[in-house]
Amino acid sequence: MSQRTLWSIHMGRHHGARPLDESYIAIGWPAMGDLSALPPDRDAFKARIAEAYPETKKGAIPVNAGTLFRFVHEIKTGDYVLFPSKLDRMVYIGEIAGPYAFQPTDAAASNEVDDEICHQRPVKWLGDFPRTIFSQSALHEIGSFITLIEVRNHADEFLAALRGETIESPDEDAAETEAASDQVEETTEDFVIRRLKNAISAEKFEHFVAHLLECMGYHARLTQHSGDGGIDIIAHKDELGFEPPVIKVQCKQVISNIGRPDVQQLMGATEQQEFGLFVTLGGFTREALDAERTRPNLRLIDGAALTQLVFDHYDKFEPQWQTIIPLKRRYIPGPT
């Protein structure tokens, strides 16, 4: 398995689950046309980029040309590819199943996604893995801002997961590893989720969610786990809990995706005029998210949304929780 090259590709959140459902990886630059019609050398790709995208900065032309050239000529059928999805924070690993193919878009119906899938490689997806099982340095390598890279330093770690081998638990306290400024936020999310998964028990996680709700201005009380229909916390705005809205909360300290049956169990325990809140460290399946869209009294909080709430209310946390999730404020350059 390790004799084959492992590639990492970034595709935007707006792609949704389409690459997984339709079994492909893709990159943009639609004005380039069919890349297989170009001579198989980088200079030809550079010249075509300069012609098709005259606004491209001179220094970016070799980088973009290299990405396109690798996609067409250096990726081989049988190579491995991983796709770190921003949609559900999972790392998908697959096998390249065929050669490059050009999929021209209909100009009349063209949109952002269609423009970015014109250059495709078919993929057989082999497995999906939570980000938090990998070391932070491995996540840094595949977090590169370049669209397509060859994974060199941590290929064995990712391929070990694909083989079903146990990966040595990363140092969960290594929050100060080096990272580029565009990776800092994602790195911090990984750290928070890893701490909430490994540093506390499932019962303690429920106490954490209750404390977070209190920091948000709610009164929260934990249930006794007996005949509660999966409800872990009941939250409300008034001190006694008599006034609406009443929020019933289910907590899952897991990093895998939560499916529709778990969400339906929560809603089955939620009475009329009550609200359901599902909090997890992982993500939700598309079927679960579809259920949320059809239920105005249902809210699903995945790992990414939970960490954002941690950032928003961290200053109000009691010392015990700040000790479990040690963070410090740091300013980094933003967009100009």
TORKOL-4160 file (C-alpha; in steps of 0.2 Angstrom, whole numbers, padded with zeros to 4 digits, m for minus):
336
<pt num="1" X="0000" Y="0000" Z="0000"/>
<pt num="2" X="0014" Y="0012" Z="0005"/>
<pt num="3" X="0022" Y="0010" Z="m0013"/>
<pt num="4" X="0008" Y="0021" Z="m0020"/>
<pt num="5" X="0009" Y="0040" Z="m0019"/>
<pt num="6" X="m0003" Y="0048" Z="m0007"/>
<pt num="7" X="m0010" Y="0065" Z="m0013"/>
<pt num="8" X="m0021" Y="0078" Z="m0003"/>
<pt num="9" X="m0033" Y="0089" Z="m0012"/>
<pt num="10" X="m0043" Y="0104" Z="m0006"/>
<pt num="11" X="m0061" Y="0106" Z="m0013"/>
<pt num="12" X="m0072" Y="0120" Z="m0006"/>
<pt num="13" X="m0086" Y="0118" Z="0006"/>
<pt num="14" X="m0098" Y="0124" Z="m0007"/>
<pt num="15" X="m0095" Y="0107" Z="m0016"/>
<pt num="16" X="m0105" Y="0099" Z="m0002"/>
<pt num="17" X="m0105" Y="0080" Z="m0002"/>
<pt num="18" X="m0105" Y="0079" Z="m0021"/>
<pt num="19" X="m0087" Y="0073" Z="m0023"/>
<pt num="20" X="m0092" Y="0059" Z="m0011"/>
<pt num="21" X="m0108" Y="0055" Z="m0019"/>
<pt num="22" X="m0102" Y="0055" Z="m0037"/>
<pt num="23" X="m0085" Y="0048" Z="m0033"/>
<pt num="24" X="m0073" Y="0060" Z="m0040"/>
<pt num="25" X="m0060" Y="0074" Z="m0036"/>
<pt num="26" X="m0059" Y="0090" Z="m0046"/>
<pt num="27" X="m0051" Y="0106" Z="m0048"/>
<pt num="28" X="m0056" Y="0123" Z="m0056"/>
<pt num="29" X="m0048" Y="0134" Z="m0069"/>
<pt num="30" X="m0063" Y="0131" Z="m0082"/>
<pt num="31" X="m0055" Y="0143" Z="m0095"/>
<pt num="32" X="m0040" Y="0132" Z="m0097"/>
<pt num="33" X="m0051" Y="0120" Z="m0107"/>
<pt num="34" X="m0047" Y="0102" Z="m0110"/>
<pt num="35" X="m0030" Y="0100" Z="m0102"/>
<pt num="36" X="m0026" Y="0083" Z="m0111"/>
<pt num="37" X="m0025" Y="0093" Z="m0127"/>
<pt num="38" X="m0010" Y="0102" Z="m0120"/>
<pt num="39" X="0008" Y="0095" Z="m0123"/>
<pt num="40" X="0014" Y="0086" Z="m0108"/>
<pt num="41" X="0026" Y="0099" Z="m0101"/>
<pt num="42" X="0025" Y="0112" Z="m0088"/>
<pt num="43" X="0029" Y="0127" Z="m0100"/>
<pt num="44" X="0014" Y="0123" Z="m0110"/>
<pt num="45" X="0003" Y="0124" Z="m0095"/>
<pt num="46" X="0011" Y="0140" Z="m0089"/>
<pt num="47" X="0008" Y="0148" Z="m0107"/>
<pt num="48" X="m0010" Y="0142" Z="m0107"/>
<pt num="49" X="m0013" Y="0150" Z="m0089"/>
<pt num="50" X="m0005" Y="0166" Z="m0095"/>
<pt num="51" X="m0017" Y="0166" Z="m0110"/>
<pt num="52" X="m0033" Y="0160" Z="m0101"/>
<pt num="53" X="m0031" Y="0171" Z="m0085"/>
<pt num="54" X="m0021" Y="0186" Z="m0090"/>
<pt num="55" X="m0024" Y="0194" Z="m0073"/>
<pt num="56" X="m0014" Y="0180" Z="m0064"/>
<pt num="57" X="0001" Y="0187" Z="m0055"/>
<pt num="58" X="0017" Y="0182" Z="m0063"/>
<pt num="59" X="0023" Y="0173" Z="m0047"/>
<pt num="60" X="0007" Y="0163" Z="m0046"/>
<pt num="61" X="0008" Y="0156" Z="m0064"/>
<pt num="62" X="0021" Y="0142" Z="m0060"/>
<pt num="63" X="0011" Y="0137" Z="m0044"/>
<pt num="64" X="m0005" Y="0135" Z="m0053"/>
<pt num="65" X="0003" Y="0127" Z="m0068"/>
<pt num="66" X="0011" Y="0114" Z="m0057"/>
<pt num="67" X="m0005" Y="0110" Z="m0049"/>
<pt num="68" X="m0014" Y="0107" Z="m0065"/>
<pt num="69" X="0001" Y="0097" Z="m0072"/>
<pt num="70" X="0001" Y="0086" Z="m0057"/>
<pt num="71" X="m0017" Y="0083" Z="m0058"/>
<pt num="72" X="m0016" Y="0077" Z="m0076"/>
<pt num="73" X="0000" Y="0069" Z="m0078"/>
<pt num="74" X="0008" Y="0065" Z="m0061"/>
<pt num="75" X="m0007" Y="0057" Z="m0052"/>
<pt num="76" X="m0008" Y="0039" Z="m0057"/>
<pt num="77" X="m0022" Y="0027" Z="m0057"/>
<pt num="78" X="m0020" Y="0017" Z="m0041"/>
<pt num="79" X="m0013" Y="0031" Z="m0031"/>
<pt num="80" X="m0021" Y="0036" Z="m0015"/>
<pt num="81" X="m0029" Y="0053" Z="m0012"/>
<pt num="82" X="m0036" Y="0061" Z="0004"/>
<pt num="83" X="m0049" Y="0074" Z="0005"/>
<pt num="84" X="m0050" Y="0084" Z="0021"/>
<pt num="85" X="m0068" Y="0089" Z="0021"/>
<pt num="86" X="m0074" Y="0106" Z="0029"/>
<pt num="87" X="m0092" Y="0100" Z="0028"/>
<pt num="88" X="m0091" Y="0087" Z="0042"/>
<pt num="89" X="m0072" Y="0088" Z="0047"/>
<pt num="90" X="m0069" Y="0071" Z="0041"/>
<pt num="91" X="m0054" Y="0065" Z="0031"/>
<pt num="92" X="m0059" Y="0054" Z="0017"/>
<pt num="93" X="m0046" Y="0043" Z="0009"/>
<pt num="94" X="m0049" Y="0035" Z="m0008"/>
<pt num="95" X="m0040" Y="0027" Z="m0023"/>
<pt num="96" X="m0038" Y="0035" Z="m0040"/>
<pt num="97" X="m0049" Y="0025" Z="m0052"/>
<pt num="98" X="m0045" Y="0031" Z="m0069"/>
<pt num="99" X="m0037" Y="0045" Z="m0080"/>
<pt num="100" X="m0040" Y="0063" Z="m0081"/>
<pt num="101" X="m0057" Y="0068" Z="m0089"/>
<pt num="102" X="m0063" Y="0085" Z="m0095"/>
<pt num="103" X="m0081" Y="0089" Z="m0091"/>
<pt num="104" X="m0086" Y="0105" Z="m0100"/>
<pt num="105" X="m0099" Y="0116" Z="m0092"/>
<pt num="106" X="m0114" Y="0124" Z="m0100"/>
<pt num="107" X="m0110" Y="0142" Z="m0100"/>
<pt num="108" X="m0129" Y="0146" Z="m0098"/>
<pt num="109" X="m0131" Y="0135" Z="m0083"/>
<pt num="110" X="m0113" Y="0138" Z="m0076"/>
<pt num="111" X="m0111" Y="0141" Z="m0057"/>
<pt num="112" X="m0097" Y="0141" Z="m0044"/>
<pt num="113" X="m0098" Y="0122" Z="m0041"/>
<pt num="114" X="m0099" Y="0117" Z="m0060"/>
<pt num="115" X="m0084" Y="0128" Z="m0064"/>
<pt num="116" X="m0074" Y="0119" Z="m0051"/>
<pt num="117" X="m0077" Y="0102" Z="m0057"/>
<pt num="118" X="m0073" Y="0103" Z="m0075"/>
<pt num="119" X="m0056" Y="0094" Z="m0072"/>
<pt num="120" X="m0059" Y="0078" Z="m0064"/>
<pt num="121" X="m0052" Y="0061" Z="m0059"/>
<pt num="122" X="m0063" Y="0047" Z="m0054"/>
<pt num="123" X="m0060" Y="0040" Z="m0036"/>
<pt num="124" X="m0066" Y="0025" Z="m0027"/>
<pt num="125" X="m0068" Y="0031" Z="m0009"/>
<pt num="126" X="m0061" Y="0018" Z="0004"/>
<pt num="127" X="m0064" Y="0026" Z="0021"/>
<pt num="128" X="m0068" Y="0041" Z="0031"/>
<pt num="129" X="m0059" Y="0046" Z="0047"/>
<pt num="130" X="m0061" Y="0059" Z="0061"/>
<pt num="131" X="m0048" Y="0073" Z="0060"/>
<pt num="132" X="m0044" Y="0070" Z="0079"/>
<pt num="133" X="m0037" Y="0053" Z="0077"/>
<pt num="134" X="m0022" Y="0060" Z="0067"/>
<pt num="135" X="m0007" Y="0070" Z="0074"/>
<pt num="136" X="m0007" Y="0089" Z="0073"/>
<pt num="137" X="0008" Y="0089" Z="0062"/>
<pt num="138" X="0000" Y="0077" Z="0050"/>
<pt num="139" X="m0015" Y="0089" Z="0050"/>
<pt num="140" X="m0004" Y="0103" Z="0047"/>
<pt num="141" X="0004" Y="0095" Z="0031"/>
<pt num="142" X="m0013" Y="0092" Z="0023"/>
<pt num="143" X="m0019" Y="0109" Z="0029"/>
<pt num="144" X="m0008" Y="0117" Z="0016"/>
<pt num="145" X="m0017" Y="0132" Z="0006"/>
<pt num="146" X="m0011" Y="0124" Z="m0010"/>
<pt num="147" X="m0025" Y="0115" Z="m0019"/>
<pt num="148" X="m0015" Y="0099" Z="m0023"/>
<pt num="149" X="0000" Y="0092" Z="m0014"/>
<pt num="150" X="0009" Y="0075" Z="m0012"/>
<pt num="151" X="0009" Y="0069" Z="0006"/>
<pt num="152" X="0027" Y="0065" Z="0010"/>
<pt num="153" X="0030" Y="0067" Z="0029"/>
<pt num="154" X="0015" Y="0058" Z="0036"/>
<pt num="155" X="0009" Y="0047" Z="0022"/>
<pt num="156" X="0012" Y="0032" Z="0033"/>
<pt num="157" X="0000" Y="0039" Z="0047"/>
<pt num="158" X="m0014" Y="0041" Z="0035"/>
<pt num="159" X="m0012" Y="0024" Z="0026"/>
<pt num="160" X="m0011" Y="0016" Z="0043"/>
<pt num="161" X="m0028" Y="0022" Z="0047"/>
<pt num="162" X="m0034" Y="0015" Z="0030"/>
<pt num="163" X="m0027" Y="m0002" Z="0035"/>
<pt num="164" X="m0037" Y="m0002" Z="0051"/>
<pt num="165" X="m0021" Y="m0001" Z="0062"/>
<pt num="166" X="m0021" Y="0008" Z="0078"/>
<pt num="167" X="m0013" Y="0025" Z="0077"/>
<pt num="168" X="m0003" Y="0031" Z="0092"/>
<pt num="169" X="m0013" Y="0044" Z="0101"/>
<pt num="170" X="m0006" Y="0061" Z="0097"/>
<pt num="171" X="0000" Y="0073" Z="0111"/>
<pt num="172" X="m0016" Y="0082" Z="0115"/>
<pt num="173" X="m0007" Y="0095" Z="0124"/>
<pt num="174" X="0003" Y="0101" Z="0110"/>
<pt num="175" X="m0006" Y="0117" Z="0106"/>
<pt num="176" X="0009" Y="0127" Z="0102"/>
<pt num="177" X="0015" Y="0118" Z="0087"/>
<pt num="178" X="0020" Y="0128" Z="0072"/>
<pt num="179" X="0006" Y="0133" Z="0060"/>
<pt num="180" X="0004" Y="0146" Z="0046"/>
<pt num="181" X="m0008" Y="0159" Z="0051"/>
<pt num="182" X="m0022" Y="0152" Z="0039"/>
<pt num="183" X="m0021" Y="0136" Z="0049"/>
<pt num="184" X="m0022" Y="0143" Z="0066"/>
<pt num="185" X="m0041" Y="0143" Z="0068"/>
<pt num="186" X="m0043" Y="0125" Z="0061"/>
<pt num="187" X="m0028" Y="0119" Z="0072"/>
<pt num="188" X="m0037" Y="0127" Z="0088"/>
<pt num="189" X="m0053" Y="0118" Z="0083"/>
<pt num="190" X="m0044" Y="0102" Z="0082"/>
<pt num="191" X="m0036" Y="0105" Z="0099"/>
<pt num="192" X="m0053" Y="0110" Z="0108"/>
<pt num="193" X="m0062" Y="0094" Z="0101"/>
<pt num="194" X="m0047" Y="0083" Z="0106"/>
<pt num="195" X="m0047" Y="0090" Z="0124"/>
<pt num="196" X="m0066" Y="0088" Z="0125"/>
<pt num="197" X="m0065" Y="0070" Z="0119"/>
<pt num="198" X="m0049" Y="0064" Z="0128"/>
<pt num="199" X="m0048" Y="0074" Z="0144"/>
<pt num="200" X="m0065" Y="0072" Z="0151"/>
<pt num="201" X="m0078" Y="0058" Z="0153"/>
<pt num="202" X="m0094" Y="0057" Z="0143"/>
<pt num="203" X="m0103" Y="0062" Z="0159"/>
<pt num="204" X="m0092" Y="0076" Z="0162"/>
<pt num="205" X="m0095" Y="0082" Z="0144"/>
<pt num="206" X="m0113" Y="0084" Z="0148"/>
<pt num="207" X="m0108" Y="0095" Z="0163"/>
<pt num="208" X="m0097" Y="0105" Z="0151"/>
<pt num="209" X="m0112" Y="0108" Z="0139"/>
<pt num="210" X="m0123" Y="0113" Z="0153"/>
<pt num="211" X="m0110" Y="0125" Z="0159"/>
<pt num="212" X="m0108" Y="0132" Z="0141"/>
<pt num="213" X="m0127" Y="0135" Z="0141"/>
<pt num="214" X="m0126" Y="0144" Z="0157"/>
<pt num="215" X="m0112" Y="0155" Z="0150"/>
<pt num="216" X="m0124" Y="0159" Z="0136"/>
<pt num="217" X="m0138" Y="0165" Z="0148"/>
<pt num="218" X="m0148" Y="0150" Z="0151"/>
<pt num="219" X="m0152" Y="0140" Z="0167"/>
<pt num="220" X="m0147" Y="0122" Z="0164"/>
<pt num="221" X="m0150" Y="0106" Z="0174"/>
<pt num="222" X="m0144" Y="0088" Z="0171"/>
<pt num="223" X="m0157" Y="0074" Z="0170"/>
<pt num="224" X="m0155" Y="0058" Z="0180"/>
<pt num="225" X="m0153" Y="0047" Z="0164"/>
<pt num="226" X="m0169" Y="0037" Z="0168"/>
<pt num="227" X="m0183" Y="0036" Z="0156"/>
<pt num="228" X="m0178" Y="0053" Z="0149"/>
<pt num="229" X="m0179" Y="0048" Z="0131"/>
<pt num="230" X="m0160" Y="0052" Z="0129"/>
<pt num="231" X="m0162" Y="0069" Z="0136"/>
<pt num="232" X="m0146" Y="0074" Z="0145"/>
<pt num="233" X="m0150" Y="0093" Z="0149"/>
<pt num="234" X="m0165" Y="0104" Z="0151"/>
<pt num="235" X="m0162" Y="0122" Z="0148"/>
<pt num="236" X="m0173" Y="0137" Z="0150"/>
<pt num="237" X="m0172" Y="0156" Z="0152"/>
<pt num="238" X="m0182" Y="0158" Z="0169"/>
<pt num="239" X="m0174" Y="0152" Z="0185"/>
<pt num="240" X="m0188" Y="0140" Z="0189"/>
<pt num="241" X="m0190" Y="0133" Z="0171"/>
<pt num="242" X="m0209" Y="0136" Z="0170"/>
<pt num="243" X="m0208" Y="0149" Z="0156"/>
<pt num="244" X="m0205" Y="0145" Z="0137"/>
<pt num="245" X="m0194" Y="0141" Z="0128"/>
<pt num="246" X="m0189" Y="0124" Z="0136"/>
<pt num="247" X="m0174" Y="0117" Z="0127"/>
<pt num="248" X="m0171" Y="0098" Z="0129"/>
<pt num="249" X="m0152" Y="0094" Z="0125"/>
<pt num="250" X="m0144" Y="0078" Z="0120"/>
<pt num="251" X="m0125" Y="0076" Z="0121"/>
<pt num="252" X="m0114" Y="0064" Z="0112"/>
<pt num="253" X="m0096" Y="0064" Z="0116"/>
<pt num="254" X="m0091" Y="0055" Z="0099"/>
<pt num="255" X="m0081" Y="0061" Z="0084"/>
<pt num="256" X="m0091" Y="0050" Z="0071"/>
<pt num="257" X="m0106" Y="0057" Z="0062"/>
<pt num="258" X="m0123" Y="0056" Z="0071"/>
<pt num="259" X="m0137" Y="0049" Z="0060"/>
<pt num="260" X="m0155" Y="0053" Z="0058"/>
<pt num="261" X="m0161" Y="0039" Z="0071"/>
<pt num="262" X="m0152" Y="0048" Z="0085"/>
<pt num="263" X="m0160" Y="0064" Z="0080"/>
<pt num="264" X="m0177" Y="0057" Z="0079"/>
<pt num="265" X="m0175" Y="0050" Z="0096"/>
<pt num="266" X="m0172" Y="0067" Z="0103"/>
<pt num="267" X="m0187" Y="0075" Z="0094"/>
<pt num="268" X="m0198" Y="0060" Z="0100"/>
<pt num="269" X="m0194" Y="0066" Z="0118"/>
<pt num="270" X="m0198" Y="0084" Z="0113"/>
<pt num="271" X="m0215" Y="0090" Z="0116"/>
<pt num="272" X="m0225" Y="0103" Z="0107"/>
<pt num="273" X="m0218" Y="0121" Z="0111"/>
<pt num="274" X="m0202" Y="0113" Z="0116"/>
<pt num="275" X="m0185" Y="0114" Z="0107"/>
<pt num="276" X="m0172" Y="0101" Z="0104"/>
<pt num="277" X="m0154" Y="0103" Z="0104"/>
<pt num="278" X="m0141" Y="0090" Z="0099"/>
<pt num="279" X="m0123" Y="0093" Z="0103"/>
<pt num="280" X="m0109" Y="0082" Z="0097"/>
<pt num="281" X="m0090" Y="0083" Z="0094"/>
<pt num="282" X="m0091" Y="0075" Z="0077"/>
<pt num="283" X="m0104" Y="0079" Z="0063"/>
<pt num="284" X="m0121" Y="0074" Z="0056"/>
<pt num="285" X="m0126" Y="0064" Z="0042"/>
<pt num="286" X="m0135" Y="0072" Z="0027"/>
<pt num="287" X="m0151" Y="0063" Z="0032"/>
<pt num="288" X="m0149" Y="0071" Z="0050"/>
<pt num="289" X="m0146" Y="0088" Z="0043"/>
<pt num="290" X="m0161" Y="0086" Z="0031"/>
<pt num="291" X="m0171" Y="0083" Z="0047"/>
<pt num="292" X="m0165" Y="0099" Z="0055"/>
<pt num="293" X="m0170" Y="0109" Z="0039"/>
<pt num="294" X="m0188" Y="0103" Z="0041"/>
<pt num="295" X="m0190" Y="0106" Z="0060"/>
<pt num="296" X="m0189" Y="0124" Z="0065"/>
<pt num="297" X="m0188" Y="0119" Z="0084"/>
<pt num="298" X="m0172" Y="0108" Z="0081"/>
<pt num="299" X="m0154" Y="0113" Z="0081"/>
<pt num="300" X="m0139" Y="0102" Z="0078"/>
<pt num="301" X="m0122" Y="0108" Z="0085"/>
<pt num="302" X="m0107" Y="0099" Z="0077"/>
<pt num="303" X="m0089" Y="0100" Z="0083"/>
<pt num="304" X="m0085" Y="0115" Z="0072"/>
<pt num="305" X="m0101" Y="0125" Z="0079"/>
<pt num="306" X="m0097" Y="0119" Z="0097"/>
<pt num="307" X="m0079" Y="0126" Z="0096"/>
<pt num="308" X="m0085" Y="0143" Z="0090"/>
<pt num="309" X="m0097" Y="0144" Z="0105"/>
<pt num="310" X="m0082" Y="0140" Z="0116"/>
<pt num="311" X="m0072" Y="0154" Z="0108"/>
<pt num="312" X="m0087" Y="0166" Z="0110"/>
<pt num="313" X="m0090" Y="0162" Z="0128"/>
<pt num="314" X="m0073" Y="0157" Z="0134"/>
<pt num="315" X="m0070" Y="0172" Z="0145"/>
<pt num="316" X="m0085" Y="0167" Z="0156"/>
<pt num="317" X="m0079" Y="0149" Z="0159"/>
<pt num="318" X="m0076" Y="0144" Z="0176"/>
<pt num="319" X="m0057" Y="0140" Z="0180"/>
<pt num="320" X="m0060" Y="0121" Z="0180"/>
<pt num="321" X="m0066" Y="0122" Z="0162"/>
<pt num="322" X="m0052" Y="0134" Z="0156"/>
<pt num="323" X="m0040" Y="0122" Z="0164"/>
<pt num="324" X="m0047" Y="0108" Z="0154"/>
<pt num="325" X="m0047" Y="0118" Z="0138"/>
<pt num="326" X="m0032" Y="0130" Z="0140"/>
<pt num="327" X="m0033" Y="0144" Z="0127"/>
<pt num="328" X="m0025" Y="0161" Z="0125"/>
<pt num="329" X="m0030" Y="0175" Z="0114"/>
<pt num="330" X="m0018" Y="0179" Z="0100"/>
<pt num="331" X="m0019" Y="0191" Z="0086"/>
<pt num="332" X="m0014" Y="0186" Z="0068"/>
<pt num="333" X="m0015" Y="0195" Z="0052"/>
<pt num="334" X="m0032" Y="0196" Z="0044"/>
<pt num="335" X="m0038" Y="0200" Z="0026"/>
<pt num="336" X="m0034" Y="0217" Z="0020"/>
